Amino acid sequence: MNWRNGICGIVVGAGLFLPGFAAANDEDLLDAPEITISPEANDGGSLYLRGDIGYSGWLDEGDPFYRNFDSGTGSYSNVPFDSARFDKPVSGTVGLGYRFSDVFRADLTAEYFEGRFDGSSLSADPCVGEGAGTSCSLSHSANFSALGLMANGYVDLATLAGFTPYVGAGIGATHIDWNTVHESSACVAGGGACSGATGGTSYVGRDSWRFTYAVMAGVSYDISDRLKFDIGYRYSHIADGDMFGSGSGVAKGYDDGLSRHEIRAGLRFAIW
């Protein structure tokens, strides 16, 4: 009977102790700190759309030149443009990108811009219809359009108070399409006399795809969880190519490529 009395004592004691133990555990759970898991911690990436406006305050056109054909000798001579200027510096870009992590993202972009070229040169050969001993002053003007397709990668350095500086680089191709090139000529007297007449002609513009690369740096600001404002600097270089003229026996023009220094501003919107 003693062992039965012992078991009964243990059961009664446990019954008295358990309510107090449970109450103590409830108080500990109420006092335990809350742990919040940030949604970004589980976010492996996000798809985003982007749109940008660019302004090329400085554009380096290199050394474009004009190939003059001498019908008398049947040969070409390269004539550099004494002055050359490209205008219309505004561009627009749209793109689709993906953020792989808090550090790395990439996007595919399509950029469109237009430009105008004005150049002048002096040829040692006479203008058409002028006598020997004279030279020819030439002026050329033309508009062109450009469509660039680029693949870009970026490294976001850090985020402080919503601001995230970044650096990036891209490669791709740009389609340059020259419109009709207009030429005007005027005789310059030297060892011979000029007739006083002025001339002019036009050439069909050329188009071509050209290798393009770019580097950029800037900063973005978190307007909201999904929307970011982006502003930065971008340097891009488009390879050289034909401006006008094809075949033999005709005048030809070449541009030396375009190096563009741009300030860009735009928005990035996360869609997923």
Secondary structure as UniProt FT lines:
FT   HELIX           2..31
FT   HELIX           39..42
FT   STRAND          46..60
FT   STRAND          65..70
FT   TURN            71..74
FT   STRAND          75..80
FT   STRAND          83..87
FT   STRAND          90..99
FT   STRAND          104..123
FT   TURN            128..129
FT   TURN            132..133
FT   STRAND          135..156
FT   TURN            161..162
FT   STRAND          163..178
FT   STRAND          181..188
FT   STRAND          198..203
FT   STRAND          207..222
FT   STRAND          227..238
FT   STRAND          241..244
FT   STRAND          252..255
FT   STRAND          258..270
//
